[in-house]
Amino acid sequence: MEFELSPKTQELRESLLDFMDAHVYPAEPVWSQQVRESGNPYFHPPVMEELKKEAQNRGLWNLFLPDKRFGAGLTNLEYAPLAEITGRSHIAPEALNCAAPDTGNMEVLTEFGTREQQEEWLEPLLAGEIRSCFAMTEPDVASSDATNMQARIERDGDSYVINGRKWWTSGAASDRCKIAILMGVTDPEAEPHRQHGMILIPLDAPGVNIVRTLPVFGYDQGHGGHCEVTFEDVRVPAENIIGEEGAGFAIAQARLGPGRIHHCMRAIGMAERAFDLMCERAHSRSPFGRPLARQGVVRNWIAESRIEIEQVRLLVLKTAWLMDTVGNKGARIEISAIKVAAPDVAVRVIDRAIQVHGGGGVSDDFPLASMYAAARTLRIADGPDEVHKLSIARRELNRYQPAEPVAAG
């Protein structure tokens, strides 16, 4: 296992770090002000287009896509350190056109989309001209078990008709969000993991209704929010199906593997920024006659945070290396493990940083409160911790399964 940065990654990393310092961090308050002044929490601020143009000029565009026809052609291991850097700012991923759920949707269209689907939807997504959403989770069932899904995708002549209710459909409230990839049941009589399909649904199609946006710990998130969306007799052409009927679970697994690497490395980036803020605050505040940096409990928090961040980073890099060398199937345990470990570490580090900041930590004067909300949400998004732990335990126990006794005689 070799985690040394490739020359290409090292060059991109240096350029990205400079881009963050020179453009992204200074743009954060501008972004917030422009959104606030618009009166619309899902407003697309002009400063984002300025950042996107600069990122393109620097060659920091579509870095997540390993297919050289469409993206930078980086492996998972090469992209991971760059994803970590983008995680330090809530506006950086979009500035590089590397933001979820667009990344996963672009990967799906790259790998499974027809040429026509790529021309109509992938190309404007790659150019950053539009955004997309992914409609999978449902409020009426326990979506931690995706076989519970109830939304229906039914063939009717040369069309499909879609009916269902989804929520946590991230990004759908943005005016720039033009297309949804919906996962639903195509054949309820098939084997459980062959019952589902994925289909492209334009958000302006008749019958698509954005019911509401869902706040996260009280934050009405920008970037298009998290939406409840209903689909009532929505009719789209049959050619909008992705892959084939029954392929939904296979496509979802292909989509989620790299996506979890991205999420986890961005979570480490959040933890690193919180760590920086915690250490800076420890030197600038002096309760009871001495700086926080000299308080034993604060030093303990800082030491624990550094240990945990380094441990989880190595685990994620190992997982990225396995995905590159043996594929998603060969890294299933590790993919589940990082999905539990990285958000958990981020939550703990951010929580300690909040404590060191006192009242400031829970205010909007620092990014810690919103970072905490985002990191805590990751313990549920893309499968709750408990489901990933169950998967890990099942696979580990299978290795110790006793052999069937040989029948006598």
C-alpha positions as CSV (number, residue, x, y, z in Angstrom):
1,M,0.0,0.0,0.0
2,E,1.5,3.3,-1.1
3,F,-0.1,6.6,-0.2
4,E,2.6,9.0,-1.5
5,L,1.0,11.7,-3.6
6,S,1.4,11.3,-7.3
7,P,3.1,14.2,-9.1
8,K,-0.2,15.1,-10.7
9,T,-2.0,15.1,-7.4
10,Q,0.8,17.1,-5.7
11,E,0.6,19.7,-8.5
12,L,-3.2,19.9,-8.2
13,R,-3.0,20.0,-4.4
14,E,-0.7,23.0,-4.4
15,S,-2.9,24.8,-6.9
16,L,-6.0,24.0,-4.8
17,L,-4.5,25.2,-1.6
18,D,-3.6,28.5,-3.2
19,F,-7.1,28.7,-4.7
20,M,-8.7,28.1,-1.2
21,D,-6.5,30.8,0.4
22,A,-6.8,33.4,-2.3
23,H,-10.4,33.0,-3.4
24,V,-12.6,30.5,-1.5
25,Y,-12.1,31.5,2.2
26,P,-12.4,35.2,1.3
27,A,-15.6,34.4,-0.7
28,E,-17.4,32.7,2.2
29,P,-18.7,35.9,3.9
30,V,-19.5,37.3,0.4
31,W,-21.5,34.2,-0.5
32,S,-23.4,34.4,2.8
33,Q,-24.2,38.1,2.3
34,Q,-25.4,37.7,-1.2
35,V,-27.7,34.8,-0.3
36,R,-29.0,36.8,2.8
37,E,-29.6,39.9,0.8
38,S,-31.5,38.0,-1.9
39,G,-34.1,36.9,0.6
40,N,-34.0,33.4,-0.9
41,P,-31.9,30.8,1.0
42,Y,-31.5,28.9,-2.2
43,F,-30.3,31.8,-4.3
44,H,-27.3,31.2,-6.5
45,P,-24.9,34.1,-5.6
46,P,-22.8,35.7,-8.3
47,V,-19.6,35.1,-6.4
48,M,-20.0,31.4,-7.0
49,E,-19.8,31.9,-10.7
50,E,-16.7,33.9,-10.2
51,L,-15.2,31.0,-8.2
52,K,-16.2,28.5,-10.8
53,K,-14.5,30.5,-13.6
54,E,-11.3,30.8,-11.6
55,A,-11.3,27.1,-10.8
56,Q,-11.7,26.3,-14.5
57,N,-8.9,28.6,-15.4
58,R,-6.7,26.7,-12.9
59,G,-7.6,23.3,-14.2
60,L,-9.5,22.5,-10.9
61,W,-12.6,21.3,-12.6
62,N,-14.5,17.9,-12.4
63,L,-11.6,16.5,-10.4
64,F,-13.8,13.7,-9.1
65,L,-14.4,11.9,-12.4
66,P,-11.9,9.1,-13.2
67,D,-13.0,8.8,-16.8
68,K,-10.6,11.0,-18.8
69,R,-13.2,11.6,-21.4
70,F,-15.2,13.7,-19.0
71,G,-13.0,14.6,-16.0
72,A,-9.5,14.8,-14.6
73,G,-8.8,11.1,-14.8
74,L,-7.7,10.8,-11.2
75,T,-7.9,7.5,-9.3
76,N,-9.8,7.4,-6.0
77,L,-6.5,7.5,-4.1
78,E,-5.4,10.5,-6.2
79,Y,-8.6,12.5,-5.7
80,A,-9.0,11.7,-1.9
81,P,-6.5,14.4,-0.7
82,L,-8.1,17.0,-2.9
83,A,-11.6,16.1,-1.6
84,E,-10.3,16.6,1.9
85,I,-9.2,20.1,1.1
86,T,-12.6,21.0,-0.4
87,G,-14.3,19.8,2.8
88,R,-12.8,22.7,4.7
89,S,-15.3,25.1,3.1
90,H,-19.0,24.6,2.4
91,I,-18.7,26.5,-0.9
92,A,-15.6,24.8,-2.3
93,P,-17.1,21.6,-3.7
94,E,-19.5,23.5,-5.9
95,A,-16.8,26.0,-7.0
96,L,-14.9,23.0,-8.4
97,N,-18.0,21.3,-9.8
98,C,-17.3,18.5,-7.4
99,A,-20.4,18.8,-5.2
100,A,-22.9,16.1,-4.3
101,P,-25.4,15.0,-5.5
102,D,-24.1,16.2,-8.9
103,T,-21.0,14.1,-8.6
104,G,-22.8,10.8,-8.1
105,N,-25.4,11.7,-10.8
106,M,-22.6,12.5,-13.3
107,E,-20.9,9.2,-12.5
108,V,-24.1,7.4,-13.1
109,L,-24.6,9.1,-16.5
110,T,-21.0,8.5,-17.4
111,E,-21.1,4.8,-16.7
112,F,-24.7,3.8,-17.5
113,G,-26.2,6.7,-19.5
114,T,-26.9,6.4,-23.2
115,R,-25.3,8.8,-25.6
116,E,-28.5,10.8,-25.8
117,Q,-28.8,11.0,-22.0
118,Q,-25.2,12.2,-21.8
119,E,-25.7,14.9,-24.4
120,E,-28.9,16.2,-22.8
121,W,-28.0,16.1,-19.2
122,L,-24.4,15.0,-18.5
123,E,-22.8,17.7,-20.7
124,P,-24.5,20.7,-19.0
125,L,-23.7,19.2,-15.6
126,L,-20.1,18.8,-16.6
127,A,-20.1,22.4,-17.7
128,G,-21.6,23.6,-14.4
129,E,-24.5,25.1,-16.2
130,I,-27.2,23.2,-14.3
131,R,-27.5,21.1,-11.2
132,S,-29.3,17.9,-10.4
133,C,-30.8,15.9,-7.5
134,F,-31.2,12.3,-6.5
135,A,-34.6,11.1,-5.3
136,M,-34.2,7.9,-3.3
137,T,-35.2,8.3,0.4
138,E,-38.9,8.1,1.3
139,P,-40.7,9.4,4.4
140,D,-43.4,6.7,4.6
141,V,-41.0,3.7,5.0
142,A,-37.8,2.8,6.9
143,S,-35.4,3.9,4.1
144,S,-32.4,2.4,5.9
145,D,-33.7,-0.7,4.1
146,A,-34.0,0.4,0.5
147,T,-36.0,-2.7,-0.4
148,N,-38.9,-0.9,1.4
149,M,-39.1,1.6,-1.3
150,Q,-42.6,2.3,-2.6
151,A,-42.3,4.8,-5.5
152,R,-43.4,3.1,-8.7
153,I,-41.9,3.4,-12.2
154,E,-44.4,1.7,-14.5
155,R,-44.1,1.2,-18.3
156,D,-47.0,2.5,-20.3
157,G,-46.4,2.1,-24.1
158,D,-43.5,4.3,-25.1
159,S,-43.5,6.1,-21.7
160,Y,-42.9,5.5,-18.0
161,V,-45.3,6.8,-15.4
162,I,-43.9,7.6,-12.0
163,N,-45.8,7.9,-8.7
164,G,-44.2,8.3,-5.3
165,R,-43.1,10.6,-2.4
166,K,-39.5,11.3,-1.7
167,W,-37.6,13.4,0.8
168,W,-34.1,14.6,1.5
169,T,-33.8,15.2,-2.2
170,S,-30.9,17.5,-1.9
171,G,-30.7,20.5,-4.2
172,A,-34.2,20.3,-5.7
173,A,-35.2,23.8,-4.4
174,S,-32.5,25.6,-6.5
175,D,-33.7,27.2,-9.7
176,R,-30.6,25.7,-11.3
177,C,-31.7,22.2,-10.5
178,K,-33.2,20.8,-13.7
179,I,-33.1,17.0,-13.5
180,A,-33.7,14.3,-10.9
181,I,-32.5,10.7,-11.0
182,L,-35.3,8.8,-9.2
183,M,-35.0,5.3,-7.9
184,G,-38.3,3.3,-7.7
185,V,-39.9,-0.1,-8.1
186,T,-40.2,-1.3,-11.7
187,D,-41.2,-4.9,-10.9
188,P,-42.6,-5.7,-7.5
189,E,-42.6,-9.4,-8.3
190,A,-38.9,-9.7,-9.1
191,E,-36.2,-10.8,-6.7
192,P,-35.7,-8.1,-4.0
193,H,-32.6,-6.6,-5.5
194,R,-34.0,-6.8,-9.0
195,Q,-37.2,-4.9,-8.3
196,H,-35.9,-1.3,-8.8
197,G,-34.8,1.0,-11.6
198,M,-33.5,4.5,-12.0
199,I,-35.0,7.0,-14.3
200,L,-34.4,10.6,-15.4
201,I,-37.2,13.1,-14.5
202,P,-37.0,16.8,-15.6
203,L,-38.1,18.9,-12.6
204,D,-40.4,20.9,-14.8
205,A,-42.4,17.8,-15.8
206,P,-46.1,17.9,-15.0
207,G,-46.8,16.2,-11.7
208,V,-43.5,17.0,-10.0
209,N,-44.2,19.0,-6.9
210,I,-41.6,20.3,-4.4
211,V,-43.7,20.2,-1.2
212,R,-41.2,21.8,1.2
213,T,-37.6,22.1,2.2
214,L,-36.3,20.4,5.3
215,P,-34.1,22.3,7.7
216,V,-31.1,20.5,9.2
217,F,-30.7,21.2,12.9
218,G,-32.6,24.5,12.2
219,Y,-30.3,25.4,9.3
220,D,-32.2,26.1,6.1
221,Q,-29.4,24.9,4.0
222,G,-28.3,26.7,0.8
223,H,-27.2,25.0,-2.3
224,G,-30.8,24.0,-3.1
225,G,-31.9,22.7,0.3
226,H,-33.1,19.2,1.2
227,C,-36.6,18.7,-0.2
228,E,-39.7,16.7,0.0
229,V,-40.9,16.0,-3.5
230,T,-44.0,14.2,-4.8
231,F,-44.4,12.6,-8.2
232,E,-48.0,12.3,-9.3
233,D,-48.6,10.5,-12.6
234,V,-45.4,12.0,-14.0
235,R,-44.9,10.7,-17.5
236,V,-41.5,10.7,-19.2
237,P,-40.2,9.0,-22.4
238,A,-39.2,5.3,-22.1
239,E,-35.7,6.3,-23.1
240,N,-35.3,8.1,-19.8
241,I,-34.7,4.8,-18.0
242,I,-31.0,4.4,-16.9
243,G,-29.5,1.1,-17.8
244,E,-32.5,-1.3,-17.6
245,E,-35.4,-2.1,-15.4
246,G,-34.2,-4.0,-12.3
247,A,-30.7,-2.5,-12.4
248,G,-31.4,0.2,-9.7
249,F,-29.5,-1.5,-6.9
250,A,-26.4,-2.3,-9.0
251,I,-26.3,1.3,-10.2
252,A,-26.8,2.6,-6.7
253,Q,-23.8,0.6,-5.4
254,A,-21.6,1.9,-8.3
255,R,-22.8,5.4,-7.4
256,L,-22.3,5.2,-3.7
257,G,-18.9,3.6,-3.5
258,P,-16.8,6.6,-4.8
259,G,-19.3,9.0,-3.2
260,R,-18.6,7.7,0.2
261,I,-14.9,8.3,-0.3
262,H,-15.7,11.9,-1.3
263,H,-18.0,12.4,1.8
264,C,-15.5,10.9,4.2
265,M,-12.5,12.9,2.9
266,R,-14.6,16.1,3.0
267,A,-15.6,15.2,6.6
268,I,-11.8,14.9,7.4
269,G,-11.4,18.4,5.9
270,M,-14.1,19.7,8.2
271,A,-12.4,18.1,11.1
272,E,-9.1,19.7,10.2
273,R,-10.6,23.2,9.9
274,A,-12.3,22.7,13.2
275,F,-8.9,21.6,14.7
276,D,-7.2,24.7,13.3
277,L,-9.9,26.9,14.9
278,M,-9.7,25.1,18.2
279,C,-5.9,25.5,18.4
280,E,-6.1,29.2,17.5
281,R,-8.9,29.8,20.0
282,A,-6.9,28.0,22.7
283,H,-4.1,30.5,22.3
284,S,-6.4,33.6,22.2
285,R,-8.5,33.0,25.3
286,S,-7.3,33.1,28.9
287,P,-9.9,32.1,31.5
288,F,-8.8,31.9,35.2
289,G,-5.5,33.6,34.6
290,R,-3.9,31.4,31.9
291,P,-4.5,30.6,28.2
292,L,-6.8,27.7,27.3
293,A,-3.7,26.2,25.5
294,R,-2.2,25.6,28.9
295,Q,-5.3,23.9,30.4
296,G,-4.8,20.1,30.7
297,V,-8.3,19.2,29.4
298,V,-7.9,21.3,26.3
299,R,-4.5,19.8,25.6
300,N,-6.1,16.4,25.9
301,W,-8.8,17.3,23.4
302,I,-6.2,18.6,21.0
303,A,-4.1,15.4,21.3
304,E,-7.2,13.1,20.9
305,S,-8.3,15.1,17.9
306,R,-5.0,14.8,16.1
307,I,-4.8,11.0,16.8
308,E,-8.3,10.4,15.6
309,I,-8.0,12.5,12.4
310,E,-4.8,10.7,11.4
311,Q,-6.2,7.3,12.1
312,V,-9.4,7.9,10.0
313,R,-7.5,9.5,7.2
314,L,-5.3,6.4,6.8
315,L,-8.4,4.2,6.8
316,V,-10.0,6.2,4.1
317,L,-6.9,6.3,2.0
318,K,-6.6,2.5,2.4
319,T,-10.2,2.2,1.2
320,A,-9.5,4.4,-1.8
321,W,-6.5,2.2,-2.7
322,L,-8.5,-0.9,-2.4
323,M,-11.2,0.5,-4.7
324,D,-8.6,1.3,-7.3
325,T,-6.9,-2.1,-7.1
326,V,-9.6,-4.6,-6.4
327,G,-12.8,-2.6,-7.0
328,N,-15.8,-1.7,-4.9
329,K,-16.7,-5.3,-4.1
330,G,-13.3,-6.0,-2.7
331,A,-13.5,-2.9,-0.4
332,R,-17.0,-3.4,1.0
333,I,-16.0,-3.8,4.6
334,E,-13.7,-0.7,4.4
335,I,-16.3,1.4,2.6
336,S,-18.8,0.7,5.4
337,A,-16.1,1.3,8.0
338,I,-15.1,4.7,6.8
339,K,-18.8,5.8,6.4
340,V,-19.1,5.1,10.2
341,A,-15.6,6.3,11.3
342,A,-15.1,9.6,9.4
343,P,-18.3,11.4,10.3
344,D,-17.9,10.1,13.9
345,V,-14.5,11.6,14.2
346,A,-15.6,14.9,12.5
347,V,-18.5,15.2,15.0
348,R,-16.2,14.7,18.0
349,V,-13.5,17.1,16.8
350,I,-16.0,19.8,15.9
351,D,-17.8,19.3,19.3
352,R,-14.5,19.9,21.1
353,A,-13.8,23.0,19.0
354,I,-17.3,24.3,19.9
355,Q,-16.6,23.8,23.6
356,V,-13.3,25.7,23.3
357,H,-15.1,28.5,21.6
358,G,-17.8,28.7,24.3
359,G,-20.8,30.8,23.2
360,G,-19.1,31.7,20.0
361,G,-19.0,28.1,19.0
362,V,-22.8,27.8,18.8
363,S,-23.2,31.1,17.0
364,D,-22.8,32.0,13.3
365,D,-19.7,34.0,14.0
366,F,-17.7,30.8,13.4
367,P,-18.5,28.0,10.9
368,L,-18.5,25.3,13.7
369,A,-22.2,25.1,14.4
370,S,-23.1,24.6,10.7
371,M,-20.2,22.2,10.3
372,Y,-21.5,20.2,13.3
373,A,-24.9,19.9,11.7
374,A,-23.4,18.8,8.4
375,A,-21.1,16.2,10.0
376,R,-23.8,14.8,12.3
377,T,-26.2,14.4,9.4
378,L,-23.6,12.3,7.6
379,R,-24.1,9.6,10.3
380,I,-27.5,9.1,8.7
381,A,-27.0,10.0,5.0
382,D,-26.0,7.3,2.6
383,G,-27.0,4.7,5.2
384,P,-27.1,5.1,9.0
385,D,-24.1,3.9,11.1
386,E,-26.1,0.9,12.4
387,V,-26.7,-0.5,8.9
388,H,-23.0,-0.2,8.0
389,K,-22.0,-1.8,11.2
390,L,-24.4,-4.6,10.6
391,S,-22.9,-5.1,7.1
392,I,-19.3,-5.2,8.6
393,A,-20.3,-7.7,11.3
394,R,-22.1,-10.0,8.9
395,R,-19.1,-10.1,6.5
396,E,-16.6,-10.7,9.3
397,L,-18.7,-13.4,11.0
398,N,-19.1,-15.2,7.7
399,R,-15.3,-15.7,7.7
400,Y,-15.7,-17.7,10.9
401,Q,-18.8,-19.7,9.9
402,P,-18.3,-23.3,11.0
403,A,-18.1,-25.8,8.2
404,E,-21.2,-28.1,7.8
405,P,-20.6,-31.4,9.7
406,V,-19.9,-34.3,7.4
407,A,-22.9,-36.7,7.6
408,A,-22.0,-40.1,9.1
409,G,-22.2,-43.3,7.0
